Amino acid sequence: EVHLVESGGGLVQPGGSLRISCSASGFSFSSFGMHWVRQAPGKGLEHVSVIGSNGDSTYYADSVKGRFIISRDNLKNTLYLQMSSLRTEDTAVYYCVKDAFWTGRGWFDSWGQGTLVTVSS
Amino acid sequence: EIVLTQSPATLSLSPGERATLSCRASQNVVSYLAWYQQKPGQAPRLLIYDVFNRATGIPARFSGGGSGTDFTLTISSLEPEDFAIYYCHQRSNWFPTFGQGTRLEIK
């Protein structure tokens, strides 16, 4: 069974930085693309970033480009999102999501429970 | 960016009734359209991928249809556990997007 566990969320001041992580188990992590999807309180879903299975290809939403970096460690079965220059509008639950394909161009077949990032002074 | 517009925003029905949810894309997404269900306090769950394929463990009362720019999710006979928010999602390029969601509530 696929298991995705996010960690590292918390309260951070505007302009600050934070790194969140996702520990994966129950599948061959190095064989699948992975995503971060966020959901602001009471709002809908927003795709943040995707990384291919080997980490060579990454894409970002315009809203986070230049501020967030997605990465992965296939030996540790862990996905990361390094967030910097954080803004109040980045406040959201961040979900770690497994893609159906190695490219990261598939549907989102498994989701973690999310970690809450709150950007506030 | 491909915009997905879901309708209605809220759908009020009773258990046993048939639900039809719509998702319209601003551009042709071919067959790269999926549906997710989200219950309060939970992560979204994949229901349907590539228009009409049910994900593992999804009951047969859930079905999807459409092509190009117009898609539907149908729940043939609502069960109490089906009342939730439903999102459509397109993956036709490197910038996937979601619809704003349809809230299915008990009438």
Interface residues (C-beta under 8 A of the other chain):
Chain A: G44 L45 E46 H47 V50 Y59 A61 Y95 A100 R105 G106 W107 F108 D109 S110 W111 G112 Q113 G114
Chain B: A34 Y36 Q42 A43 P44 R45 L46 Y49 D50 A55 Y87 H89 R91 W94 F95 P96 T97 F98 G99 Q100 G101
